[in-house]
Amino acid sequence: MPMAELLKRLGQDMGTLVRQEAELAKAEVGQKVKAAGASGGMFLGAYTLGLLAAGALTACLILVLARLVDAWAAALIVAVMYAVIASVLALRGRDRLREAAPPVPEQTVETVKEDIRWAKNPTGSETR
């Protein structure tokens, strides 16, 4: 093969490789953003449910407990119960957020590093 043809083919192959790596990065970042969005939804759900539950059930629970203990103690018991539930939801949301972070296309970074190593030594013993 003439040198000009080899250079032309190398340029085409490098262009294809760059496009494929960009597509891989886009797909990988998209997956991580979806996971982060799900954790945000959990935080929003925790907040919304906390407000709804506090508004709708607080009076009922306090009145029921007030039959057993003083009203102030009944209110404190209900408040502590809500705090525990909200904490559990927040911790689960935090865990999901940690799973999604950082939104870096790790697989793409590794394949680009491999491509660079290969480009520096295309005839060496490393295989692609």
C-alpha positions as CSV (number, residue, x, y, z in Angstrom):
1,M,0.0,0.0,0.0
2,P,1.3,3.5,-0.8
3,M,2.1,5.8,2.1
4,A,-0.5,8.3,1.0
5,E,-3.2,5.7,1.1
6,L,-2.0,4.5,4.5
7,L,-2.1,8.0,5.9
8,K,-5.6,8.6,4.4
9,R,-6.9,5.4,6.0
10,L,-5.2,6.2,9.3
11,G,-7.0,9.6,9.3
12,Q,-10.4,7.9,8.5
13,D,-9.8,5.3,11.2
14,M,-8.9,8.0,13.8
15,G,-12.0,10.0,12.9
16,T,-14.2,6.9,13.3
17,L,-12.5,6.1,16.6
18,V,-13.1,9.6,17.9
19,R,-16.8,9.5,16.9
20,Q,-17.2,6.1,18.6
21,E,-15.5,7.3,21.8
22,A,-17.8,10.4,21.8
23,E,-20.9,8.3,21.4
24,L,-19.7,6.0,24.2
25,A,-19.1,9.0,26.5
26,K,-22.5,10.4,25.7
27,A,-24.2,7.1,26.6
28,E,-22.3,6.6,29.8
29,V,-22.9,10.1,31.1
30,G,-26.6,9.7,30.2
31,Q,-26.8,6.6,32.4
32,K,-25.2,8.4,35.3
33,V,-27.5,11.4,34.9
34,K,-30.5,9.1,35.0
35,A,-29.3,7.6,38.3
36,A,-28.7,11.0,39.8
37,G,-32.2,12.1,38.7
38,A,-33.7,9.1,40.5
39,S,-32.0,10.0,43.7
40,G,-33.3,13.6,43.4
41,G,-36.7,12.1,43.0
42,M,-36.3,10.2,46.2
43,F,-35.4,13.4,48.1
44,L,-38.4,15.2,46.6
45,G,-40.6,12.2,47.5
46,A,-39.2,12.3,51.1
47,Y,-40.0,16.0,51.4
48,T,-43.5,15.8,49.9
49,L,-44.5,12.7,51.9
50,G,-43.1,14.3,55.1
51,L,-45.3,17.4,54.5
52,L,-48.4,15.4,53.6
53,A,-48.0,13.0,56.5
54,A,-47.3,15.7,59.0
55,G,-50.4,17.7,57.9
56,A,-52.9,14.8,57.6
57,L,-51.8,12.4,60.4
58,T,-50.3,14.6,63.1
59,A,-53.6,15.8,64.5
60,C,-55.1,12.3,64.4
61,L,-52.1,10.6,66.0
62,I,-51.7,13.2,68.7
63,L,-55.4,12.9,69.6
64,V,-55.1,9.1,69.8
65,L,-52.0,9.2,71.9
66,A,-53.4,12.0,74.1
67,R,-55.8,9.4,75.5
68,L,-52.8,7.5,76.9
69,V,-50.3,10.3,77.8
70,D,-50.3,14.1,78.1
71,A,-50.9,16.0,74.9
72,W,-47.4,17.4,74.8
73,A,-45.9,13.9,75.1
74,A,-48.2,12.7,72.4
75,A,-47.0,15.5,70.1
76,L,-43.4,14.7,70.9
77,I,-43.8,11.0,70.1
78,V,-45.4,11.8,66.7
79,A,-42.6,14.3,65.9
80,V,-39.9,11.8,66.7
81,M,-41.6,9.1,64.5
82,Y,-41.7,11.5,61.5
83,A,-38.1,12.4,62.0
84,V,-37.1,8.7,61.9
85,I,-39.0,8.1,58.7
86,A,-37.6,11.2,57.0
87,S,-34.1,10.2,58.0
88,V,-34.5,6.8,56.5
89,L,-35.7,8.2,53.2
90,A,-32.9,10.8,53.1
91,L,-30.2,8.2,53.7
92,R,-31.6,6.0,50.9
93,G,-31.6,9.0,48.6
94,R,-28.0,9.8,49.6
95,D,-26.9,6.3,48.9
96,R,-28.4,6.4,45.4
97,L,-26.7,9.7,44.7
98,R,-23.4,8.3,45.8
99,E,-23.9,5.4,43.3
100,A,-24.4,7.8,40.5
101,A,-21.5,10.1,41.2
102,P,-19.2,11.2,39.8
103,P,-20.9,11.6,36.4
104,V,-17.7,10.8,34.5
105,P,-17.7,8.4,31.6
106,E,-15.3,6.0,33.2
107,Q,-15.4,3.3,30.5
108,T,-14.8,5.9,27.9
109,V,-11.8,7.4,29.8
110,E,-10.3,3.9,30.0
111,T,-10.8,3.2,26.3
112,V,-9.3,6.6,25.3
113,K,-6.2,5.8,27.5
114,E,-6.0,2.4,25.7
115,D,-6.2,4.1,22.3
116,I,-3.5,6.6,23.3
117,R,-1.2,3.7,24.4
118,W,-1.9,1.8,21.2
119,A,-1.3,5.0,19.0
120,K,2.1,5.4,20.7
121,N,3.0,1.8,19.9
122,P,0.8,0.5,17.1
123,T,3.1,-2.4,16.1
124,G,3.9,-3.4,19.7
125,S,2.7,-6.5,21.6
126,E,-0.4,-4.7,23.0
127,T,-3.6,-5.9,21.4
128,R,-6.8,-3.9,20.9
